[in-house]
Amino acid sequence: MKVKKITFLFFYCTIIFFISCSKSSTGTGSVTPPVVVPPVTPPVTGTNDVEFWLTKGDQSVLLKKQADILSFITTVNSYTNIEVDTTQTMQTVDGFGYTLTGGSAMLINGLNSADKAGLLNELFGSAETSIGVSYLRISIGASDLSATTFTYDDMVAGLTDTTLTNFNLLANDVDLIPLLKQIIAINPNIKIVATPWSAPVWMKDNNSFTAGSLQPKYYNVYAQYFVKYLQQMKAQGITIDAITPQNEPLNANNTPSMVVTAVQEADFVRGSLGPALKAANLTTKIIVWDHNCDVPQYPTTILNDAGAAAFVDGAAFHLYAGNISALSAVHFSFPNKNIYFTEQYTASTGDFAGDLKWHLKNVVIGSMRNWSRNALEWNLANDAAFSPHTNGGCSTCKGALTINGSSIQRNVGYYIIAHASKFVPAGSVRIGSNVSGDLQTVAFKTPSGKKILIAENDGGNGSVFNIKFNGKWVIASLPAGGVGTYIW
């Protein structure tokens, strides 16, 4: 009996000892979770062959150049290979950027001169000192992120202006055009695509800024509206590289908005807009659709119309519905036409980590892997209340910047674009790279010959992998949800 008691006491004390050893040193009594040891990158010595910039989903690192020594080696290892291949060449890149809404322009213009100059240089200056934004989208008239609704030829109810004698570019765009001039002074090569949210309401069948359609009797007048816009912007020193006939032509729930079917857009481009631009000797590209990936048959309908397609450079997409692979479907059906990605917003209800992952995977990497020439986030700036916007416009769209007085906050949209725009200038060419497991990638060769790899770790664990190039490899790592840009 005594032996049994001693044995029991021994095991009891042993259990108590191990439990006490597992207690937290904080004295709270909580059990410390098991330590998960992440894969360790073998130490590398020698020259640093690859520059590495990192952003983490927890915001502890934001577009920061890392001190890692990344040297090309030939020592065999078992890590996943991400192979970059310059012998595979795809589309040329036009640029990365944002929509410069009227509201964005108003807020930026509200900064004092020193802060404004600093911000513009940070956004649009050389890649060495800025994030190198190289592409902007602007609205023709008001967008839903303007303070009020307007076009460039508004009339008193019941009146029309078929000769466009009332057309006035500067009446309402008091912020946008002066700001564009300052941006162009910093980057004269910046590309701009312009799109209307609505025609003048006197041209529409419901006489309203919301919904309604353009009346066919005004097709030629509306085409001349575009001509006047392009000519007067040029007179202001602003060259518009491309236009789309209508923003989100199947969205009747925005203010402003206008519904345009695929057949109507084809008719307008073939019979009015294309011939009007040609007669005015304007070389501005016409890009159709400018809406979601779930209706690729819309641009397909227009591009299958030989008369309309003759005037069309390509098709533009958003991704509020559908799959980014729709871009490739249109590309392979019409390989002589170009593909563009012109809008995606981050929401006030989103979180940094989730938006960073999703937008890098889909908007930046996804659009580029599916033949887009650009990748644009929607909306450069708004205030802390997600204003300004029209009555009926988006009240949850979060800008890349939040501007409150002299305070400037850089949000997730800033870093989404910066991971590409800072390192991949216009004129770069997409080259081969593979996707492996959770590692989403896209690669480019710049005009100066640099190779750029953008990678996003879409998984829940850190990843160690090889960047393989020309028979050698660099051992790299990315934390879960992290984004890295690698340059050599």
QUIGI-V820095 format. One record per pair of residues at least 12 apart in sequence whose ideal C-beta (glycine too) atoms are under 7 Angstrom apart, sorted by the first residue. I is the first residue (numbers start at 1). GAP is how many residues later the second one is. Records with the same first field share a line. If there is no record, write none. Layout:
# QUIGI-V820095
I = GAP, GAP
This chain:
# QUIGI-V820095
38 = 424
39 = 423, 425
41 = 423, 434, 436
42 = 433
44 = 25, 27, 431
45 = 24
46 = 23, 25
47 = 24
48 = 21, 22, 23
49 = 21, 22, 23, 425, 439
50 = 20, 417, 424, 436, 437, 438
51 = 14, 436
52 = 14, 16, 18, 432, 434
53 = 12, 13, 431, 432
54 = 12, 428, 430
55 = 301, 360, 364, 427, 428
56 = 423, 426
57 = 295, 296, 299, 300, 424, 425
58 = 295
59 = 293
62 = 353
63 = 352, 355, 356
70 = 404, 406
71 = 403
72 = 400, 401, 402
73 = 399, 400
74 = 398
77 = 389, 398
79 = 385, 386, 387, 396
80 = 356, 357, 359, 385, 386
81 = 385, 387, 392
82 = 351, 352, 354, 357, 359, 373, 383, 384, 385, 386
83 = 350, 351, 385
84 = 347, 348, 349, 359, 367, 369, 383, 384, 385
85 = 346, 347
86 = 345, 359, 365
88 = 343, 344
89 = 340, 342
90 = 281, 340
91 = 280, 282, 339
92 = 281, 335, 337
93 = 280, 331, 333, 335, 337, 351
94 = 41, 97, 279, 280, 332
95 = 39, 40, 96, 279, 331
96 = 37, 38, 39, 278, 279, 321, 324, 325, 328
97 = 36, 37, 38, 39, 279, 320, 324
98 = 35, 38, 278, 279, 281, 282, 302, 319
99 = 38, 244, 277, 279, 280, 281
100 = 36, 38, 76, 280
101 = 38, 42, 44, 45, 278
102 = 37, 40, 41, 43, 44, 45, 71, 73, 74
103 = 42, 43, 44, 279, 285, 286
104 = 275, 276, 277, 295
105 = 70, 71, 74
106 = 41, 69, 282
107 = 274, 275, 276, 296
108 = 71, 273, 295
109 = 66, 70
111 = 295
112 = 294
115 = 291
119 = 289
120 = 62, 63, 66
121 = 65
124 = 59, 62, 63, 66
125 = 61
127 = 295, 296, 298
131 = 287, 290, 291
132 = 289, 290, 293
133 = 284, 288
134 = 56, 57, 287, 291, 292
135 = 55, 56, 239, 241
136 = 54, 56
137 = 56, 58, 205, 239
138 = 38, 54, 56
139 = 56, 57, 58
140 = 54, 55, 56, 89
141 = 55, 56, 57
142 = 55, 114, 248
143 = 54
144 = 53, 110, 111, 112, 245, 246, 249, 250
145 = 234, 237, 243, 244, 248, 249, 252
146 = 242, 244
147 = 241
148 = 242
149 = 60, 106, 107, 241
150 = 22
151 = 47, 48, 49
152 = 15, 16, 17, 77
153 = 13, 14, 47, 72
154 = 46
155 = 45, 47
159 = 43
160 = 42
162 = 59
164 = 57, 60, 61, 64
167 = 61
169 = 60, 63
177 = 59, 61
180 = 58
181 = 55, 56
184 = 53, 54
189 = 237
191 = 50, 235
192 = 48, 49
193 = 48, 49, 50, 51, 94, 149
194 = 46, 49
195 = 48, 49, 52, 95
196 = 50, 51
197 = 50, 59, 60
198 = 58, 59, 60
199 = 15, 23, 59
203 = 12, 15, 18, 19
204 = 54
209 = 46, 47
210 = 45, 46, 47, 182
211 = 41, 46, 48
212 = 46, 47
213 = 45, 46, 47
214 = 44, 46
219 = 49, 52, 53
220 = 52
223 = 49, 50, 53
224 = 52
226 = 17, 47, 50
227 = 49, 50, 53, 55
230 = 52, 54
240 = 44
241 = 43, 44
242 = 42, 43, 45, 71
243 = 41, 43
244 = 43, 44, 46, 72
245 = 15, 20, 23, 24, 28, 43
246 = 12, 14, 19, 44
247 = 43
248 = 42, 43
249 = 16, 42
250 = 41, 45
251 = 40
254 = 138, 139
255 = 135, 136, 137, 138
262 = 36, 39, 40
263 = 38
265 = 23, 37
266 = 35, 36, 39, 42
269 = 17, 19, 33, 39, 42, 43
270 = 35, 37, 38
273 = 13
274 = 12, 37
285 = 28
286 = 25, 26, 27
287 = 26, 27, 28, 29, 53
288 = 14, 24, 27
289 = 26, 27, 28
290 = 26, 52
291 = 27
292 = 25, 26, 27, 28, 29, 30
293 = 24, 26, 28, 29, 30, 31, 33
294 = 27, 28
296 = 30, 33, 34
299 = 16, 31
300 = 30, 33
303 = 31, 34
312 = 25
313 = 24, 25
314 = 23, 24, 25, 26
315 = 15, 22, 24
316 = 24, 26
317 = 24
318 = 24, 25, 26
319 = 25, 43, 44
324 = 38, 42, 43, 46
325 = 45
327 = 12, 40, 43, 44, 45
328 = 42, 43
331 = 40
338 = 35
339 = 32, 33, 34
340 = 32, 33, 34
341 = 22, 26, 31, 33, 34, 35
342 = 34
343 = 33, 35
344 = 15, 19, 33, 34
345 = 33, 34, 52
346 = 13, 52, 66, 67
347 = 49, 51
348 = 38, 48, 50
349 = 47
352 = 60
353 = 128
355 = 57
356 = 56, 59, 60, 125, 127
357 = 99, 101, 124
359 = 57
360 = 56, 59, 96, 123
361 = 79, 95, 97
363 = 12, 14, 53
364 = 52, 55, 56, 90
365 = 75, 76, 77, 89, 91
368 = 62, 74
369 = 73
375 = 45
377 = 23, 36, 39, 40
378 = 19
379 = 18, 20
380 = 19, 20, 21
381 = 18, 19, 20, 22
382 = 17, 20
383 = 19, 20, 21
384 = 18, 20
386 = 12
398 = 13, 15
399 = 12, 14
400 = 13, 14, 17
401 = 13
419 = 35, 64, 66
420 = 34
423 = 29, 62, 64
424 = 20, 22, 28
425 = 21, 22
427 = 20
428 = 16, 17, 18, 19
429 = 15, 16
430 = 12, 13, 14
431 = 12, 13, 14
433 = 20
438 = 19, 20, 21, 25
439 = 16, 18, 24, 26
440 = 15, 16, 18
441 = 12, 13, 14
442 = 12
450 = 37, 38
451 = 18, 37
452 = 33, 35
453 = 14, 33
454 = 31
455 = 23, 29
456 = 27
457 = 21, 22, 23, 24, 25
459 = 21
460 = 20
461 = 19
462 = 15, 16, 17, 18
463 = 14, 15
464 = 13
467 = 19
